[in-house]
């Protein structure tokens, strides 16, 4: 099965702070681009971006996008907390065979984001 998510936009109120947060948490090196009325920092995988533009507002009640962790949920949660994020749902085994684990956190912009760790 192909991936179902082709693009994800995570809203930011403080663009530089959000880019720095995701770079540290996911061990990335995203660079922000300023397009006048919109700022965007694209994920290196080409699947989405951190975005600051009119009509984009961080929310803890919005859609949950789950990000594949670069190492483990435990290590990623430690980086999240070190960088101002907050775990809202602890690491939990996904009941479907071989699917791994998930957790949910609030990023520093107030977005509710999921984490996925494959087995």
C-alpha positions as CSV (number, residue, x, y, z in Angstrom):
1,X,0.0,0.0,0.0
2,X,1.3,3.5,-0.8
3,X,1.4,6.2,1.8
4,X,-1.9,7.9,2.3
5,X,-0.4,11.2,3.4
6,X,1.1,13.2,0.6
7,X,1.5,16.6,2.3
8,X,1.1,17.9,5.9
9,X,1.2,21.6,6.9
10,X,1.8,22.3,10.6
11,X,0.7,25.8,11.5
12,X,3.1,28.1,13.4
13,X,2.5,31.4,15.2
14,X,6.2,31.8,15.9
15,X,7.9,30.5,12.8
16,X,11.5,30.5,13.8
17,X,10.7,28.9,17.1
18,X,8.7,26.1,15.5
19,X,11.4,25.3,12.9
20,X,14.0,25.2,15.6
21,X,11.7,22.8,17.7
22,X,11.2,20.3,14.8
23,X,14.8,20.5,13.8
24,X,15.9,19.5,17.3
25,X,13.1,16.9,18.0
26,X,13.4,15.1,14.6
27,X,17.1,15.7,14.1
28,X,16.5,17.7,10.9
29,X,18.1,20.7,9.3
30,X,15.1,22.5,7.7
31,X,15.6,26.0,6.4
32,X,12.8,28.5,6.4
33,X,11.7,30.3,3.2
34,X,9.9,33.6,3.2
35,X,7.4,34.0,0.4
36,X,6.1,37.4,1.5
37,X,2.7,36.5,3.0
38,X,3.7,33.0,3.8
39,X,6.7,31.4,5.5
40,X,7.5,27.7,5.0
41,X,10.1,25.2,6.1
42,X,9.7,21.9,4.2
43,X,10.4,18.5,5.6
44,X,13.4,16.9,3.8
45,X,11.1,14.0,2.8
46,X,8.9,16.2,0.7
47,X,5.8,15.2,2.7
48,X,5.0,18.5,4.4
49,X,6.1,21.7,6.0
50,X,5.9,24.1,9.0
51,X,3.8,27.0,7.7
52,X,3.0,30.5,9.0
53,X,0.4,32.3,6.9
54,X,-3.0,34.0,7.2
55,X,-5.6,31.4,8.0
56,X,-3.2,29.0,9.7
57,X,-3.6,28.7,13.5
58,X,-2.0,26.2,15.8
59,X,-4.6,24.1,17.7
60,X,-4.6,21.3,20.2
61,X,-7.9,20.1,18.8
62,X,-7.0,19.9,15.1
63,X,-6.2,16.9,12.9
64,X,-3.5,14.6,14.3
65,X,-0.6,14.0,12.0
66,X,1.7,11.2,13.1
67,X,5.4,11.6,12.4
68,X,7.7,8.6,12.2
69,X,10.4,9.0,14.9
70,X,14.0,8.9,13.9
71,X,15.1,6.6,16.7
72,X,12.5,5.7,19.4
73,X,9.5,7.4,21.0
74,X,11.2,7.5,24.3
75,X,14.2,9.4,22.9
76,X,12.0,11.6,20.8
77,X,9.7,12.5,23.8
78,X,12.8,13.4,25.8
79,X,13.8,15.9,23.0
80,X,10.3,17.2,22.8
81,X,10.2,18.0,26.6
82,X,13.7,19.4,26.5
83,X,12.6,21.8,23.8
84,X,9.3,23.0,25.4
85,X,6.8,20.4,24.0
86,X,4.5,18.4,26.3
87,X,3.5,14.7,26.1
88,X,-0.3,14.4,26.2
89,X,-0.7,10.6,25.5
90,X,2.1,8.2,26.6
91,X,3.8,5.6,24.5
92,X,1.2,3.0,23.8
93,X,1.5,-0.3,21.9
94,X,-0.7,-0.4,18.8
95,X,-2.9,-3.5,19.1
96,X,-2.6,-4.5,15.4
97,X,0.2,-7.0,14.9
98,X,3.5,-5.6,14.1
99,X,2.4,-1.9,14.0
100,X,4.6,-0.7,16.8
101,X,3.9,2.2,19.2
102,X,2.3,5.6,19.2
103,X,2.3,8.7,21.4
104,X,0.8,12.2,21.2
105,X,2.3,15.5,22.2
106,X,1.6,19.2,22.0
107,X,4.3,21.1,20.1
108,X,5.5,24.6,21.2
109,X,2.9,26.2,18.9
110,X,0.0,24.3,20.5
111,X,-0.5,21.7,17.8
112,X,-1.5,18.1,18.7
113,X,1.0,15.8,16.9
114,X,1.3,12.0,16.9
115,X,4.5,10.0,17.0
116,X,4.9,6.5,15.4
117,X,7.6,4.0,16.2
118,X,7.7,1.0,13.9
119,X,8.8,-2.4,15.3
